Amino acid sequence: MTFEEAQEKVKDLPQRPDNSELLKLYALFKQATEGDVSGEPPSNPFDFAATAKFNAWKEIAGKDQEESKTEYIALVEDLMGKYS
């Protein structure tokens, strides 16, 4: 499966992944497509979703973009098995 195929397949999962899985998908996707997180964390302390996304992405800073794509694909495949 390619990275692009994984992006499409994750949209068709029969069940929504849990929050930790969603954050991992988000972080791996952003790292794979944009590289390390840049800028400041969200300024609104009550925007918990944006803060969680920023922190998840920041946690994998330095990970190679190709490695991130590979891990994203593997996670999507695991989720397909888990939720099908």
mmCIF file of the N, C-alpha and C atoms, coordinates in Angstrom:
data_MODEL
# 
_entry.id   MODEL 
# 
loop_
_atom_site.group_PDB 
_atom_site.id 
_atom_site.type_symbol 
_atom_site.label_atom_id 
_atom_site.label_alt_id 
_atom_site.label_comp_id 
_atom_site.label_asym_id 
_atom_site.label_entity_id 
_atom_site.label_seq_id 
_atom_site.pdbx_PDB_ins_code 
_atom_site.Cartn_x 
_atom_site.Cartn_y 
_atom_site.Cartn_z 
_atom_site.occupancy 
_atom_site.B_iso_or_equiv 
_atom_site.pdbx_formal_charge 
_atom_site.auth_seq_id 
_atom_site.auth_comp_id 
_atom_site.auth_asym_id 
_atom_site.auth_atom_id 
_atom_site.pdbx_PDB_model_num 
ATOM 1   N N  . MET A 1 1  ? 0.847   -1.175 0.000  1.00 0.00 ? 1  MET A N  1 
ATOM 2   C CA . MET A 1 1  ? 0.000   0.000  0.000  1.00 0.00 ? 1  MET A CA 1 
ATOM 3   C C  . MET A 1 1  ? 0.896   1.242  0.000  1.00 0.00 ? 1  MET A C  1 
ATOM 4   N N  . THR A 1 2  ? 0.494   2.222  -0.766 1.00 0.00 ? 2  THR A N  1 
ATOM 5   C CA . THR A 1 2  ? 1.248   3.468  -0.813 1.00 0.00 ? 2  THR A CA 1 
ATOM 6   C C  . THR A 1 2  ? 0.706   4.426  0.252  1.00 0.00 ? 2  THR A C  1 
ATOM 7   N N  . PHE A 1 3  ? 1.457   5.480  0.493  1.00 0.00 ? 3  PHE A N  1 
ATOM 8   C CA . PHE A 1 3  ? 1.036   6.501  1.449  1.00 0.00 ? 3  PHE A CA 1 
ATOM 9   C C  . PHE A 1 3  ? -0.294  7.119  1.016  1.00 0.00 ? 3  PHE A C  1 
ATOM 10  N N  . GLU A 1 4  ? -0.421  7.386  -0.263 1.00 0.00 ? 4  GLU A N  1 
ATOM 11  C CA . GLU A 1 4  ? -1.653  7.971  -0.785 1.00 0.00 ? 4  GLU A CA 1 
ATOM 12  C C  . GLU A 1 4  ? -2.836  7.020  -0.623 1.00 0.00 ? 4  GLU A C  1 
ATOM 13  N N  . GLU A 1 5  ? -2.608  5.737  -0.868 1.00 0.00 ? 5  GLU A N  1 
ATOM 14  C CA . GLU A 1 5  ? -3.676  4.745  -0.688 1.00 0.00 ? 5  GLU A CA 1 
ATOM 15  C C  . GLU A 1 5  ? -4.089  4.672  0.779  1.00 0.00 ? 5  GLU A C  1 
ATOM 16  N N  . ALA A 1 6  ? -3.113  4.740  1.666  1.00 0.00 ? 6  ALA A N  1 
ATOM 17  C CA . ALA A 1 6  ? -3.412  4.696  3.101  1.00 0.00 ? 6  ALA A CA 1 
ATOM 18  C C  . ALA A 1 6  ? -4.270  5.885  3.514  1.00 0.00 ? 6  ALA A C  1 
ATOM 19  N N  . GLN A 1 7  ? -4.001  7.048  2.926  1.00 0.00 ? 7  GLN A N  1 
ATOM 20  C CA . GLN A 1 7  ? -4.803  8.237  3.230  1.00 0.00 ? 7  GLN A CA 1 
ATOM 21  C C  . GLN A 1 7  ? -6.260  8.027  2.840  1.00 0.00 ? 7  GLN A C  1 
ATOM 22  N N  . GLU A 1 8  ? -6.492  7.341  1.735  1.00 0.00 ? 8  GLU A N  1 
ATOM 23  C CA . GLU A 1 8  ? -7.865  7.071  1.303  1.00 0.00 ? 8  GLU A CA 1 
ATOM 24  C C  . GLU A 1 8  ? -8.505  5.982  2.158  1.00 0.00 ? 8  GLU A C  1 
ATOM 25  N N  . LYS A 1 9  ? -7.752  4.940  2.465  1.00 0.00 ? 9  LYS A N  1 
ATOM 26  C CA . LYS A 1 9  ? -8.306  3.817  3.227  1.00 0.00 ? 9  LYS A CA 1 
ATOM 27  C C  . LYS A 1 9  ? -8.709  4.225  4.636  1.00 0.00 ? 9  LYS A C  1 
ATOM 28  N N  . VAL A 1 10 ? -7.947  5.140  5.237  1.00 0.00 ? 10 VAL A N  1 
ATOM 29  C CA . VAL A 1 10 ? -8.266  5.542  6.612  1.00 0.00 ? 10 VAL A CA 1 
ATOM 30  C C  . VAL A 1 10 ? -9.620  6.234  6.660  1.00 0.00 ? 10 VAL A C  1 
ATOM 31  N N  . LYS A 1 11 ? -10.035 6.856  5.577  1.00 0.00 ? 11 LYS A N  1 
ATOM 32  C CA . LYS A 1 11 ? -11.341 7.518  5.519  1.00 0.00 ? 11 LYS A CA 1 
ATOM 33  C C  . LYS A 1 11 ? -12.488 6.515  5.484  1.00 0.00 ? 11 LYS A C  1 
ATOM 34  N N  . ASP A 1 12 ? -12.202 5.293  5.054  1.00 0.00 ? 12 ASP A N  1 
ATOM 35  C CA . ASP A 1 12 ? -13.247 4.284  4.873  1.00 0.00 ? 12 ASP A CA 1 
ATOM 36  C C  . ASP A 1 12 ? -13.306 3.251  5.991  1.00 0.00 ? 12 ASP A C  1 
ATOM 37  N N  . LEU A 1 13 ? -12.615 3.516  7.111  1.00 0.00 ? 13 LEU A N  1 
ATOM 38  C CA . LEU A 1 13 ? -12.674 2.565  8.215  1.00 0.00 ? 13 LEU A CA 1 
ATOM 39  C C  . LEU A 1 13 ? -14.107 2.472  8.718  1.00 0.00 ? 13 LEU A C  1 
ATOM 40  N N  . PRO A 1 14 ? -14.584 1.256  9.017  1.00 0.00 ? 14 PRO A N  1 
ATOM 41  C CA . PRO A 1 14 ? -15.970 1.112  9.452  1.00 0.00 ? 14 PRO A CA 1 
ATOM 42  C C  . PRO A 1 14 ? -16.240 1.691  10.845 1.00 0.00 ? 14 PRO A C  1 
ATOM 43  N N  . GLN A 1 15 ? -15.186 1.921  11.606 1.00 0.00 ? 15 GLN A N  1 
ATOM 44  C CA . GLN A 1 15 ? -15.330 2.491  12.943 1.00 0.00 ? 15 GLN A CA 1 
ATOM 45  C C  . GLN A 1 15 ? -14.289 3.589  13.119 1.00 0.00 ? 15 GLN A C  1 
ATOM 46  N N  . ARG A 1 16 ? -14.650 4.632  13.818 1.00 0.00 ? 16 ARG A N  1 
ATOM 47  C CA . ARG A 1 16 ? -13.723 5.736  14.076 1.00 0.00 ? 16 ARG A CA 1 
ATOM 48  C C  . ARG A 1 16 ? -12.656 5.267  15.068 1.00 0.00 ? 16 ARG A C  1 
ATOM 49  N N  . PRO A 1 17 ? -11.376 5.466  14.733 1.00 0.00 ? 17 PRO A N  1 
ATOM 50  C CA . PRO A 1 17 ? -10.315 5.112  15.680 1.00 0.00 ? 17 PRO A CA 1 
ATOM 51  C C  . PRO A 1 17 ? -10.441 5.930  16.972 1.00 0.00 ? 17 PRO A C  1 
ATOM 52  N N  . ASP A 1 18 ? -9.848  5.407  18.058 1.00 0.00 ? 18 ASP A N  1 
ATOM 53  C CA . ASP A 1 18 ? -9.920  6.160  19.309 1.00 0.00 ? 18 ASP A CA 1 
ATOM 54  C C  . ASP A 1 18 ? -8.997  7.376  19.242 1.00 0.00 ? 18 ASP A C  1 
ATOM 55  N N  . ASN A 1 19 ? -9.081  8.232  20.234 1.00 0.00 ? 19 ASN A N  1 
ATOM 56  C CA . ASN A 1 19 ? -8.345  9.494  20.206 1.00 0.00 ? 19 ASN A CA 1 
ATOM 57  C C  . ASN A 1 19 ? -6.834  9.314  20.101 1.00 0.00 ? 19 ASN A C  1 
ATOM 58  N N  . SER A 1 20 ? -6.278  8.338  20.804 1.00 0.00 ? 20 SER A N  1 
ATOM 59  C CA . SER A 1 20 ? -4.830  8.137  20.738 1.00 0.00 ? 20 SER A CA 1 
ATOM 60  C C  . SER A 1 20 ? -4.403  7.693  19.339 1.00 0.00 ? 20 SER A C  1 
ATOM 61  N N  . GLU A 1 21 ? -5.223  6.867  18.696 1.00 0.00 ? 21 GLU A N  1 
ATOM 62  C CA . GLU A 1 21 ? -4.930  6.440  17.323 1.00 0.00 ? 21 GLU A CA 1 
ATOM 63  C C  . GLU A 1 21 ? -5.052  7.615  16.356 1.00 0.00 ? 21 GLU A C  1 
ATOM 64  N N  . LEU A 1 22 ? -6.067  8.445  16.559 1.00 0.00 ? 22 LEU A N  1 
ATOM 65  C CA . LEU A 1 22 ? -6.248  9.612  15.697 1.00 0.00 ? 22 LEU A CA 1 
ATOM 66  C C  . LEU A 1 22 ? -5.076  10.585 15.831 1.00 0.00 ? 22 LEU A C  1 
ATOM 67  N N  . LEU A 1 23 ? -4.609  10.791 17.051 1.00 0.00 ? 23 LEU A N  1 
ATOM 68  C CA . LEU A 1 23 ? -3.471  11.689 17.257 1.00 0.00 ? 23 LEU A CA 1 
ATOM 69  C C  . LEU A 1 23 ? -2.211  11.142 16.608 1.00 0.00 ? 23 LEU A C  1 
ATOM 70  N N  . LYS A 1 24 ? -2.028  9.833  16.699 1.00 0.00 ? 24 LYS A N  1 
ATOM 71  C CA . LYS A 1 24 ? -0.850  9.228  16.065 1.00 0.00 ? 24 LYS A CA 1 
ATOM 72  C C  . LYS A 1 24 ? -0.935  9.359  14.547 1.00 0.00 ? 24 LYS A C  1 
ATOM 73  N N  . LEU A 1 25 ? -2.114  9.104  13.984 1.00 0.00 ? 25 LEU A N  1 
ATOM 74  C CA . LEU A 1 25 ? -2.306  9.280  12.541 1.00 0.00 ? 25 LEU A CA 1 
ATOM 75  C C  . LEU A 1 25 ? -2.005  10.715 12.134 1.00 0.00 ? 25 LEU A C  1 
ATOM 76  N N  . TYR A 1 26 ? -2.524  11.656 12.891 1.00 0.00 ? 26 TYR A N  1 
ATOM 77  C CA . TYR A 1 26 ? -2.314  13.070 12.588 1.00 0.00 ? 26 TYR A CA 1 
ATOM 78  C C  . TYR A 1 26 ? -0.823  13.413 12.622 1.00 0.00 ? 26 TYR A C  1 
ATOM 79  N N  . ALA A 1 27 ? -0.158  13.033 13.695 1.00 0.00 ? 27 ALA A N  1 
ATOM 80  C CA . ALA A 1 27 ? 1.260   13.372 13.852 1.00 0.00 ? 27 ALA A CA 1 
ATOM 81  C C  . ALA A 1 27 ? 2.099   12.753 12.740 1.00 0.00 ? 27 ALA A C  1 
ATOM 82  N N  . LEU A 1 28 ? 1.859   11.493 12.434 1.00 0.00 ? 28 LEU A N  1 
ATOM 83  C CA . LEU A 1 28 ? 2.630   10.829 11.380 1.00 0.00 ? 28 LEU A CA 1 
ATOM 84  C C  . LEU A 1 28 ? 2.355   11.471 10.023 1.00 0.00 ? 28 LEU A C  1 
ATOM 85  N N  . PHE A 1 29 ? 1.104   11.804 9.761  1.00 0.00 ? 29 PHE A N  1 
ATOM 86  C CA . PHE A 1 29 ? 0.763   12.441 8.495  1.00 0.00 ? 29 PHE A CA 1 
ATOM 87  C C  . PHE A 1 29 ? 1.477   13.779 8.364  1.00 0.00 ? 29 PHE A C  1 
ATOM 88  N N  . LYS A 1 30 ? 1.396   14.601 9.397  1.00 0.00 ? 30 LYS A N  1 
ATOM 89  C CA . LYS A 1 30 ? 2.024   15.926 9.352  1.00 0.00 ? 30 LYS A CA 1 
ATOM 90  C C  . LYS A 1 30 ? 3.541   15.814 9.225  1.00 0.00 ? 30 LYS A C  1 
ATOM 91  N N  . GLN A 1 31 ? 4.139   14.881 9.952  1.00 0.00 ? 31 GLN A N  1 
ATOM 92  C CA . GLN A 1 31 ? 5.586   14.701 9.876  1.00 0.00 ? 31 GLN A CA 1 
ATOM 93  C C  . GLN A 1 31 ? 5.979   14.221 8.483  1.00 0.00 ? 31 GLN A C  1 
ATOM 94  N N  . ALA A 1 32 ? 5.174   13.332 7.905  1.00 0.00 ? 32 ALA A N  1 
ATOM 95  C CA . ALA A 1 32 ? 5.467   12.791 6.576  1.00 0.00 ? 32 ALA A CA 1 
ATOM 96  C C  . ALA A 1 32 ? 5.319   13.848 5.489  1.00 0.00 ? 32 ALA A C  1 
ATOM 97  N N  . THR A 1 33 ? 4.373   14.747 5.646  1.00 0.00 ? 33 THR A N  1 
ATOM 98  C CA . THR A 1 33 ? 4.095   15.713 4.587  1.00 0.00 ? 33 THR A CA 1 
ATOM 99  C C  . THR A 1 33 ? 4.762   17.067 4.793  1.00 0.00 ? 33 THR A C  1 
ATOM 100 N N  . GLU A 1 34 ? 5.020   17.442 6.043  1.00 0.00 ? 34 GLU A N  1 
ATOM 101 C CA . GLU A 1 34 ? 5.574   18.769 6.312  1.00 0.00 ? 34 GLU A CA 1 
ATOM 102 C C  . GLU A 1 34 ? 6.903   18.761 7.052  1.00 0.00 ? 34 GLU A C  1 
ATOM 103 N N  . GLY A 1 35 ? 7.263   17.636 7.648  1.00 0.00 ? 35 GLY A N  1 
ATOM 104 C CA . GLY A 1 35 ? 8.479   17.602 8.454  1.00 0.00 ? 35 GLY A CA 1 
ATOM 105 C C  . GLY A 1 35 ? 8.180   18.060 9.876  1.00 0.00 ? 35 GLY A C  1 
ATOM 106 N N  . ASP A 1 36 ? 9.212   18.510 10.570 1.00 0.00 ? 36 ASP A N  1 
ATOM 107 C CA . ASP A 1 36 ? 9.068   18.890 11.974 1.00 0.00 ? 36 ASP A CA 1 
ATOM 108 C C  . ASP A 1 36 ? 8.082   20.034 12.165 1.00 0.00 ? 36 ASP A C  1 
ATOM 109 N N  . VAL A 1 37 ? 7.377   19.978 13.287 1.00 0.00 ? 37 VAL A N  1 
ATOM 110 C CA . VAL A 1 37 ? 6.443   21.044 13.655 1.00 0.00 ? 37 VAL A CA 1 
ATOM 111 C C  . VAL A 1 37 ? 7.221   22.347 13.811 1.00 0.00 ? 37 VAL A C  1 
ATOM 112 N N  . SER A 1 38 ? 6.579   23.430 13.422 1.00 0.00 ? 38 SER A N  1 
ATOM 113 C CA . SER A 1 38 ? 7.211   24.736 13.579 1.00 0.00 ? 38 SER A CA 1 
ATOM 114 C C  . SER A 1 38 ? 6.209   25.684 14.213 1.00 0.00 ? 38 SER A C  1 
ATOM 115 N N  . GLY A 1 39 ? 6.694   26.771 14.716 1.00 0.00 ? 39 GLY A N  1 
ATOM 116 C CA . GLY A 1 39 ? 5.812   27.747 15.329 1.00 0.00 ? 39 GLY A CA 1 
ATOM 117 C C  . GLY A 1 39 ? 5.567   27.458 16.785 1.00 0.00 ? 39 GLY A C  1 
ATOM 118 N N  . GLU A 1 40 ? 4.713   28.271 17.339 1.00 0.00 ? 40 GLU A N  1 
ATOM 119 C CA . GLU A 1 40 ? 4.373   28.181 18.749 1.00 0.00 ? 40 GLU A CA 1 
ATOM 120 C C  . GLU A 1 40 ? 3.160   27.278 18.952 1.00 0.00 ? 40 GLU A C  1 
ATOM 121 N N  . PRO A 1 41 ? 3.047   26.685 20.132 1.00 0.00 ? 41 PRO A N  1 
ATOM 122 C CA . PRO A 1 41 ? 1.840   25.911 20.420 1.00 0.00 ? 41 PRO A CA 1 
ATOM 123 C C  . PRO A 1 41 ? 0.615   26.824 20.429 1.00 0.00 ? 41 PRO A C  1 
ATOM 124 N N  . PRO A 1 42 ? -0.560  26.250 20.341 1.00 0.00 ? 42 PRO A N  1 
ATOM 125 C CA . PRO A 1 42 ? -1.774  27.063 20.345 1.00 0.00 ? 42 PRO A CA 1 
ATOM 126 C C  . PRO A 1 42 ? -1.825  27.977 21.577 1.00 0.00 ? 42 PRO A C  1 
ATOM 127 N N  . SER A 1 43 ? -2.251  29.200 21.364 1.00 0.00 ? 43 SER A N  1 
ATOM 128 C CA . SER A 1 43 ? -2.255  30.176 22.454 1.00 0.00 ? 43 SER A CA 1 
ATOM 129 C C  . SER A 1 43 ? -3.473  30.037 23.368 1.00 0.00 ? 43 SER A C  1 
ATOM 130 N N  . ASN A 1 44 ? -4.536  29.444 22.870 1.00 0.00 ? 44 ASN A N  1 
ATOM 131 C CA . ASN A 1 44 ? -5.743  29.274 23.678 1.00 0.00 ? 44 ASN A CA 1 
ATOM 132 C C  . ASN A 1 44 ? -5.597  28.022 24.543 1.00 0.00 ? 44 ASN A C  1 
ATOM 133 N N  . PRO A 1 45 ? -5.462  28.173 25.863 1.00 0.00 ? 45 PRO A N  1 
ATOM 134 C CA . PRO A 1 45 ? -5.272  27.006 26.723 1.00 0.00 ? 45 PRO A CA 1 
ATOM 135 C C  . PRO A 1 45 ? -6.489  26.085 26.770 1.00 0.00 ? 45 PRO A C  1 
ATOM 136 N N  . PHE A 1 46 ? -7.621  26.559 26.299 1.00 0.00 ? 46 PHE A N  1 
ATOM 137 C CA . PHE A 1 46 ? -8.829  25.732 26.311 1.00 0.00 ? 46 PHE A CA 1 
ATOM 138 C C  . PHE A 1 46 ? -9.096  25.039 24.979 1.00 0.00 ? 46 PHE A C  1 
ATOM 139 N N  . ASP A 1 47 ? -8.213  25.233 24.024 1.00 0.00 ? 47 ASP A N  1 
ATOM 140 C CA . ASP A 1 47 ? -8.331  24.524 22.749 1.00 0.00 ? 47 ASP A CA 1 
ATOM 141 C C  . ASP A 1 47 ? -7.558  23.209 22.879 1.00 0.00 ? 47 ASP A C  1 
ATOM 142 N N  . PHE A 1 48 ? -8.181  22.282 23.573 1.00 0.00 ? 48 PHE A N  1 
ATOM 143 C CA . PHE A 1 48 ? -7.517  21.026 23.922 1.00 0.00 ? 48 PHE A CA 1 
ATOM 144 C C  . PHE A 1 48 ? -7.157  20.194 22.702 1.00 0.00 ? 48 PHE A C  1 
ATOM 145 N N  . ALA A 1 49 ? -8.015  20.196 21.695 1.00 0.00 ? 49 ALA A N  1 
ATOM 146 C CA . ALA A 1 49 ? -7.743  19.397 20.493 1.00 0.00 ? 49 ALA A CA 1 
ATOM 147 C C  . ALA A 1 49 ? -6.510  19.919 19.766 1.00 0.00 ? 49 ALA A C  1 
ATOM 148 N N  . ALA A 1 50 ? -6.438  21.234 19.570 1.00 0.00 ? 50 ALA A N  1 
ATOM 149 C CA . ALA A 1 50 ? -5.287  21.817 18.871 1.00 0.00 ? 50 ALA A CA 1 
ATOM 150 C C  . ALA A 1 50 ? -3.999  21.594 19.663 1.00 0.00 ? 50 ALA A C  1 
ATOM 151 N N  . THR A 1 51 ? -4.083  21.711 20.972 1.00 0.00 ? 51 THR A N  1 
ATOM 152 C CA . THR A 1 51 ? -2.907  21.485 21.819 1.00 0.00 ? 51 THR A CA 1 
ATOM 153 C C  . THR A 1 51 ? -2.457  20.033 21.741 1.00 0.00 ? 51 THR A C  1 
ATOM 154 N N  . ALA A 1 52 ? -3.398  19.110 21.783 1.00 0.00 ? 52 ALA A N  1 
ATOM 155 C CA . ALA A 1 52 ? -3.062  17.688 21.700 1.00 0.00 ? 52 ALA A CA 1 
ATOM 156 C C  . ALA A 1 52 ? -2.416  17.359 20.356 1.00 0.00 ? 52 ALA A C  1 
ATOM 157 N N  . LYS A 1 53 ? -2.947  17.916 19.277 1.00 0.00 ? 53 LYS A N  1 
ATOM 158 C CA . LYS A 1 53 ? -2.379  17.692 17.945 1.00 0.00 ? 53 LYS A CA 1 
ATOM 159 C C  . LYS A 1 53 ? -0.958  18.249 17.867 1.00 0.00 ? 53 LYS A C  1 
ATOM 160 N N  . PHE A 1 54 ? -0.780  19.478 18.344 1.00 0.00 ? 54 PHE A N  1 
ATOM 161 C CA . PHE A 1 54 ? 0.543   20.097 18.320 1.00 0.00 ? 54 PHE A CA 1 
ATOM 162 C C  . PHE A 1 54 ? 1.541   19.242 19.102 1.00 0.00 ? 54 PHE A C  1 
ATOM 163 N N  . ASN A 1 55 ? 1.157   18.821 20.304 1.00 0.00 ? 55 ASN A N  1 
ATOM 164 C CA . ASN A 1 55 ? 2.058   18.033 21.143 1.00 0.00 ? 55 ASN A CA 1 
ATOM 165 C C  . ASN A 1 55 ? 2.374   16.670 20.537 1.00 0.00 ? 55 ASN A C  1 
ATOM 166 N N  . ALA A 1 56 ? 1.374   16.037 19.923 1.00 0.00 ? 56 ALA A N  1 
ATOM 167 C CA . ALA A 1 56 ? 1.612   14.734 19.288 1.00 0.00 ? 56 ALA A CA 1 
ATOM 168 C C  . ALA A 1 56 ? 2.613   14.868 18.151 1.00 0.00 ? 56 ALA A C  1 
ATOM 169 N N  . TRP A 1 57 ? 2.479   15.914 17.371 1.00 0.00 ? 57 TRP A N  1 
ATOM 170 C CA . TRP A 1 57 ? 3.392   16.153 16.247 1.00 0.00 ? 57 TRP A CA 1 
ATOM 171 C C  . TRP A 1 57 ? 4.782   16.494 16.774 1.00 0.00 ? 57 TRP A C  1 
ATOM 172 N N  . LYS A 1 58 ? 4.841   17.321 17.804 1.00 0.00 ? 58 LYS A N  1 
ATOM 173 C CA . LYS A 1 58 ? 6.129   17.722 18.370 1.00 0.00 ? 58 LYS A CA 1 
ATOM 174 C C  . LYS A 1 58 ? 6.895   16.531 18.941 1.00 0.00 ? 58 LYS A C  1 
ATOM 175 N N  . GLU A 1 59 ? 6.165   15.555 19.500 1.00 0.00 ? 59 GLU A N  1 
ATOM 176 C CA . GLU A 1 59 ? 6.783   14.368 20.098 1.00 0.00 ? 59 GLU A CA 1 
ATOM 177 C C  . GLU A 1 59 ? 7.586   13.554 19.084 1.00 0.00 ? 59 GLU A C  1 
ATOM 178 N N  . ILE A 1 60 ? 7.235   13.632 17.807 1.00 0.00 ? 60 ILE A N  1 
ATOM 179 C CA . ILE A 1 60 ? 7.964   12.830 16.818 1.00 0.00 ? 60 ILE A CA 1 
ATOM 180 C C  . ILE A 1 60 ? 8.881   13.687 15.954 1.00 0.00 ? 60 ILE A C  1 
ATOM 181 N N  . ALA A 1 61 ? 9.157   14.906 16.421 1.00 0.00 ? 61 ALA A N  1 
ATOM 182 C CA . ALA A 1 61 ? 10.077  15.791 15.697 1.00 0.00 ? 61 ALA A CA 1 
ATOM 183 C C  . ALA A 1 61 ? 11.411  15.073 15.477 1.00 0.00 ? 61 ALA A C  1 
ATOM 184 N N  . GLY A 1 62 ? 11.969  15.256 14.311 1.00 0.00 ? 62 GLY A N  1 
ATOM 185 C CA . GLY A 1 62 ? 13.231  14.619 13.963 1.00 0.00 ? 62 GLY A CA 1 
ATOM 186 C C  . GLY A 1 62 ? 13.071  13.307 13.222 1.00 0.00 ? 62 GLY A C  1 
ATOM 187 N N  . LYS A 1 63 ? 11.867  12.749 13.241 1.00 0.00 ? 63 LYS A N  1 
ATOM 188 C CA . LYS A 1 63 ? 11.623  11.489 12.518 1.00 0.00 ? 63 LYS A CA 1 
ATOM 189 C C  . LYS A 1 63 ? 11.672  11.774 11.023 1.00 0.00 ? 63 LYS A C  1 
ATOM 190 N N  . ASP A 1 64 ? 12.348  10.926 10.297 1.00 0.00 ? 64 ASP A N  1 
ATOM 191 C CA . ASP A 1 64 ? 12.474  11.044 8.852  1.00 0.00 ? 64 ASP A CA 1 
ATOM 192 C C  . ASP A 1 64 ? 11.095  10.995 8.190  1.00 0.00 ? 64 ASP A C  1 
ATOM 193 N N  . GLN A 1 65 ? 10.903  11.788 7.142  1.00 0.00 ? 65 GLN A N  1 
ATOM 194 C CA . GLN A 1 65 ? 9.604   11.830 6.471  1.00 0.00 ? 65 GLN A CA 1 
ATOM 195 C C  . GLN A 1 65 ? 9.245   10.486 5.847  1.00 0.00 ? 65 GLN A C  1 
ATOM 196 N N  . GLU A 1 66 ? 10.195  9.785  5.268  1.00 0.00 ? 66 GLU A N  1 
ATOM 197 C CA . GLU A 1 66 ? 9.892   8.472  4.677  1.00 0.00 ? 66 GLU A CA 1 
ATOM 198 C C  . GLU A 1 66 ? 9.539   7.458  5.765  1.00 0.00 ? 66 GLU A C  1 
ATOM 199 N N  . GLU A 1 67 ? 10.244  7.511  6.877  1.00 0.00 ? 67 GLU A N  1 
ATOM 200 C CA . GLU A 1 67 ? 9.927   6.624  8.003  1.00 0.00 ? 67 GLU A CA 1 
ATOM 201 C C  . GLU A 1 67 ? 8.522   6.918  8.527  1.00 0.00 ? 67 GLU A C  1 
ATOM 202 N N  . SER A 1 68 ? 8.161   8.195  8.568  1.00 0.00 ? 68 SER A N  1 
ATOM 203 C CA . SER A 1 68 ? 6.820   8.584  9.008  1.00 0.00 ? 68 SER A CA 1 
ATOM 204 C C  . SER A 1 68 ? 5.760   8.028  8.067  1.00 0.00 ? 68 SER A C  1 
ATOM 205 N N  . LYS A 1 69 ? 6.017   8.072  6.769  1.00 0.00 ? 69 LYS A N  1 
ATOM 206 C CA . LYS A 1 69 ? 5.079   7.505  5.799  1.00 0.00 ? 69 LYS A CA 1 
ATOM 207 C C  . LYS A 1 69 ? 4.919   6.006  6.023  1.00 0.00 ? 69 LYS A C  1 
ATOM 208 N N  . THR A 1 70 ? 6.030   5.324  6.229  1.00 0.00 ? 70 THR A N  1 
ATOM 209 C CA . THR A 1 70 ? 5.995   3.872  6.461  1.00 0.00 ? 70 THR A CA 1 
ATOM 210 C C  . THR A 1 70 ? 5.200   3.542  7.716  1.00 0.00 ? 70 THR A C  1 
ATOM 211 N N  . GLU A 1 71 ? 5.413   4.301  8.781  1.00 0.00 ? 71 GLU A N  1 
ATOM 212 C CA . GLU A 1 71 ? 4.683   4.061  10.024 1.00 0.00 ? 71 GLU A CA 1 
ATOM 213 C C  . GLU A 1 71 ? 3.195   4.388  9.869  1.00 0.00 ? 71 GLU A C  1 
ATOM 214 N N  . TYR A 1 72 ? 2.887   5.420  9.105  1.00 0.00 ? 72 TYR A N  1 
ATOM 215 C CA . TYR A 1 72 ? 1.495   5.783  8.840  1.00 0.00 ? 72 TYR A CA 1 
ATOM 216 C C  . TYR A 1 72 ? 0.796   4.631  8.114  1.00 0.00 ? 72 TYR A C  1 
ATOM 217 N N  . ILE A 1 73 ? 1.431   4.111  7.081  1.00 0.00 ? 73 ILE A N  1 
ATOM 218 C CA . ILE A 1 73 ? 0.866   2.994  6.319  1.00 0.00 ? 73 ILE A CA 1 
ATOM 219 C C  . ILE A 1 73 ? 0.634   1.795  7.235  1.00 0.00 ? 73 ILE A C  1 
ATOM 220 N N  . ALA A 1 74 ? 1.623   1.473  8.068  1.00 0.00 ? 74 ALA A N  1 
ATOM 221 C CA . ALA A 1 74 ? 1.504   0.330  8.980  1.00 0.00 ? 74 ALA A CA 1 
ATOM 222 C C  . ALA A 1 74 ? 0.362   0.539  9.971  1.00 0.00 ? 74 ALA A C  1 
ATOM 223 N N  . LEU A 1 75 ? 0.209   1.755  10.469 1.00 0.00 ? 75 LEU A N  1 
ATOM 224 C CA . LEU A 1 75 ? -0.877  2.038  11.411 1.00 0.00 ? 75 LEU A CA 1 
ATOM 225 C C  . LEU A 1 75 ? -2.233  1.898  10.723 1.00 0.00 ? 75 LEU A C  1 
ATOM 226 N N  . VAL A 1 76 ? -2.351  2.400  9.515  1.00 0.00 ? 76 VAL A N  1 
ATOM 227 C CA . VAL A 1 76 ? -3.616  2.258  8.779  1.00 0.00 ? 76 VAL A CA 1 
ATOM 228 C C  . VAL A 1 76 ? -3.925  0.780  8.544  1.00 0.00 ? 76 VAL A C  1 
ATOM 229 N N  . GLU A 1 77 ? -2.926  0.006  8.173  1.00 0.00 ? 77 GLU A N  1 
ATOM 230 C CA . GLU A 1 77 ? -3.147  -1.431 7.977  1.00 0.00 ? 77 GLU A CA 1 
ATOM 231 C C  . GLU A 1 77 ? -3.593  -2.099 9.272  1.00 0.00 ? 77 GLU A C  1 
ATOM 232 N N  . ASP A 1 78 ? -2.966  -1.723 10.400 1.00 0.00 ? 78 ASP A N  1 
ATOM 233 C CA . ASP A 1 78 ? -3.381  -2.282 11.694 1.00 0.00 ? 78 ASP A CA 1 
ATOM 234 C C  . ASP A 1 78 ? -4.823  -1.911 12.014 1.00 0.00 ? 78 ASP A C  1 
ATOM 235 N N  . LEU A 1 79 ? -5.185  -0.651 11.772 1.00 0.00 ? 79 LEU A N  1 
ATOM 236 C CA . LEU A 1 79 ? -6.538  -0.203 12.036 1.00 0.00 ? 79 LEU A CA 1 
ATOM 237 C C  . LEU A 1 79 ? -7.554  -0.894 11.140 1.00 0.00 ? 79 LEU A C  1 
ATOM 238 N N  . MET A 1 80 ? -7.168  -1.150 9.895  1.00 0.00 ? 80 MET A N  1 
ATOM 239 C CA . MET A 1 80 ? -8.058  -1.877 8.985  1.00 0.00 ? 80 MET A CA 1 
ATOM 240 C C  . MET A 1 80 ? -8.349  -3.268 9.542  1.00 0.00 ? 80 MET A C  1 
ATOM 241 N N  . GLY A 1 81 ? -7.316  -3.926 10.051 1.00 0.00 ? 81 GLY A N  1 
ATOM 242 C CA . GLY A 1 81 ? -7.490  -5.243 10.649 1.00 0.00 ? 81 GLY A CA 1 
ATOM 243 C C  . GLY A 1 81 ? -8.309  -5.196 11.932 1.00 0.00 ? 81 GLY A C  1 
ATOM 244 N N  . LYS A 1 82 ? -8.069  -4.170 12.718 1.00 0.00 ? 82 LYS A N  1 
ATOM 245 C CA . LYS A 1 82 ? -8.757  -4.018 14.007 1.00 0.00 ? 82 LYS A CA 1 
ATOM 246 C C  . LYS A 1 82 ? -10.231 -3.697 13.838 1.00 0.00 ? 82 LYS A C  1 
ATOM 247 N N  . TYR A 1 83 ? -10.551 -2.837 12.883 1.00 0.00 ? 83 TYR A N  1 
ATOM 248 C CA . TYR A 1 83 ? -11.915 -2.332 12.745 1.00 0.00 ? 83 TYR A CA 1 
ATOM 249 C C  . TYR A 1 83 ? -12.711 -2.958 11.607 1.00 0.00 ? 83 TYR A C  1 
ATOM 250 N N  . SER A 1 84 ? -12.179 -3.985 10.965 1.00 0.00 ? 84 SER A N  1 
ATOM 251 C CA . SER A 1 84 ? -12.961 -4.591 9.876  1.00 0.00 ? 84 SER A CA 1 
ATOM 252 C C  . SER A 1 84 ? -13.670 -5.845 10.331 1.00 0.00 ? 84 SER A C  1 
# 
